[in-house]
Amino acid sequence: MEGRRCHPEFWSRFSLAKTSKTSKFRECLVYCFSNLTIPKNRTHRHVVEQIATEFHIPVEYLAEDLDQPVFTRGQVVFDFVGDALDDIARNYTDMQWWVSDRGLNMDIVSPAEHSEPSKSTIIAQRATRRRLVVLPILVKRRWTPCRLAAKAGLGKNSVYQYLDGTRAKITDVNRKAIAETLGLRPGQLPE
């Protein structure tokens, strides 16, 4: 699915800071693909609720803004769950979405809440971007990060620190080695 967003690095309205690190719904946002037909005379609220129902994600809170507009034509949702939710949120000024331990939230947030992220948030975001690309490939190949390091000819700390976000940058040589081992071009490996 090259060209698709399908991970938080490209979700402009997703709040990683508000998302629970322990929420069992996080993985569904990236790995679940929605294929729904929404009848006419429905709103974005209906679309969000139908996506949530399809993947058994409880809805904790949805802003009233999602009740407008009412669409006079039916819609098709054919997208990764996170991409579909982000597309909906972008239709509203200052709307963000996130998942807590109790479920999905979409709400209008004040611009003051868009503050600079903390160091731990930056590390977590970096790790999320990297893991969303690398881990599905490792799972498919039934490899551990340690095996990736061995196949790429790198020390295991290079790979582990890259994946957990504590290593801010990797050298071009290491980037190329990891990417080629995973069957990617170096530019496809997140920074």
C-alpha positions in Angstrom: 0.0 0.0 0.0 2.8 2.4 -0.9 1.5 6.0 -0.9 -1.0 5.4 1.8 -0.6 7.3 5.1 -1.6 4.4 7.5 0.5 5.6 10.5 0.5 8.4 13.0 3.4 10.2 11.4 1.0 11.4 8.8 -2.1 11.9 11.0 -2.3 15.7 11.5 -5.2 15.5 13.9 -4.2 12.5 16.0 -3.2 13.4 19.6 -0.4 11.0 20.7 -0.1 12.9 24.0 -3.8 12.2 24.9 -3.6 8.6 23.6 -3.2 6.0 26.3 0.0 3.9 26.0 -1.9 0.9 27.4 -5.0 1.2 25.2 -5.8 -2.1 23.5 -7.3 -0.1 20.6 -4.1 1.5 19.4 -3.0 -1.2 17.0 -6.4 -1.3 15.3 -5.9 2.3 14.2 -2.9 1.2 12.0 -3.5 -2.4 11.1 -7.3 -2.6 10.6 -8.8 -1.7 7.2 -12.3 -0.4 7.0 -14.6 -1.1 4.0 -18.0 0.4 4.8 -20.9 1.8 2.9 -22.7 4.6 4.7 -26.2 5.4 3.6 -27.4 8.9 2.6 -28.6 11.4 5.2 -25.9 10.6 7.6 -23.2 12.7 9.3 -19.6 12.2 10.2 -20.8 11.1 13.7 -22.5 8.1 12.0 -19.4 7.3 10.0 -17.2 7.4 13.1 -19.7 5.3 15.1 -19.9 2.7 12.3 -16.1 2.4 12.0 -15.9 2.0 15.8 -18.7 -0.6 15.8 -17.0 -2.6 13.0 -13.8 -2.9 15.0 -15.3 -3.2 18.5 -13.8 0.1 19.6 -16.1 1.8 22.2 -16.8 5.4 21.8 -15.9 7.5 24.8 -16.7 10.9 23.5 -17.6 12.5 20.1 -18.0 16.3 19.7 -21.4 17.7 18.8 -19.7 19.3 15.7 -19.7 15.9 14.1 -23.5 16.1 13.7 -23.1 18.6 10.8 -23.2 18.5 7.9 -25.8 15.9 6.9 -24.7 14.2 3.7 -27.4 13.9 1.0 -25.5 11.1 -0.8 -24.2 7.8 0.5 -20.5 7.4 1.3 -17.9 4.7 1.1 -15.1 4.3 3.6 -12.3 2.3 2.2 -9.2 3.1 4.3 -7.2 2.2 7.3 -9.1 3.1 10.5 -6.6 5.8 11.6 -6.5 7.4 8.2 -10.3 7.5 8.0 -10.6 9.1 11.4 -8.0 11.7 10.6 -9.7 12.5 7.4 -12.9 13.2 9.3 -11.2 15.3 12.0 -9.6 17.5 9.3 -13.0 18.7 8.3 -13.4 20.6 11.6 -11.3 23.5 13.0 -9.1 22.4 16.0 -10.6 18.9 16.1 -8.3 16.2 17.4 -8.9 12.5 18.0 -7.3 9.9 20.3 -7.9 6.6 22.1 -8.0 6.1 25.8 -8.3 2.9 27.8 -12.1 3.4 27.5 -12.3 4.0 23.8 -12.3 6.6 21.0 -12.5 10.3 21.4 -12.9 13.1 18.9 -13.2 16.7 20.3 -12.5 20.3 19.5 -9.4 21.4 21.5 -8.3 24.9 22.2 -5.2 26.1 20.4 -3.5 26.4 23.9 -3.6 22.6 24.1 -1.3 22.4 21.0 1.8 23.1 23.1 5.3 22.0 22.4 5.7 18.2 23.2 7.9 17.1 26.0 11.1 15.1 25.4 9.4 11.8 26.3 6.6 12.6 23.9 9.0 13.3 21.1 10.8 10.0 21.8 7.4 8.2 21.9 6.3 9.7 18.6 9.6 8.9 17.0 9.3 5.3 18.2 5.8 5.0 17.0 6.7 6.2 13.5 9.6 3.8 13.3 7.7 0.8 14.7 4.8 1.2 12.4 7.0 0.6 9.4 9.5 -1.9 10.8 7.4 -4.2 13.1 4.9 -5.4 10.5 7.8 -6.5 8.3 9.5 -8.3 11.3 6.2 -10.0 12.2 5.7 -11.1 8.6 9.2 -12.6 8.5 9.0 -13.9 12.1 12.1 -12.0 13.0 13.0 -10.3 16.3 14.8 -6.9 16.3 17.9 -8.9 17.4 17.7 -11.0 14.2 17.3 -7.9 12.1 20.5 -6.5 13.6 22.4 -9.7 12.9 21.1 -9.9 9.3 21.9 -6.2 8.7 25.4 -6.6 10.2 24.7 -4.1 13.0 25.0 -4.2 16.8 21.7 -5.0 18.5 21.6 -1.7 20.4 21.6 0.2 17.0 18.3 -1.5 16.1 16.7 -1.6 19.6 17.5 2.1 20.2 16.3 3.0 16.7 13.0 1.2 17.4 12.4 2.6 20.9 13.1 6.1 19.7 16.0 6.8 22.1 18.4 7.1 19.2 17.5 10.3 17.5 19.4 9.7 14.3 21.1 6.8 12.7 24.0 7.0 10.2 23.4 6.7 6.5 25.3 3.4 6.5 23.1 1.9 9.3 19.9 3.3 7.6 20.9 1.7 4.3 21.7 -1.6 6.0 18.4 -1.8 8.0 16.3 -0.7 5.0 17.9 -3.2 2.5 17.6 -6.0 5.0 13.9 -5.2 5.4 13.4 -4.9 1.6 12.9 -1.1 1.7 14.6 1.9 0.2 16.5 4.0 2.7 14.1 6.8 2.2 11.2 4.6 3.3 12.7 4.1 6.7 11.4 6.8 9.1 13.8 9.3 10.6 
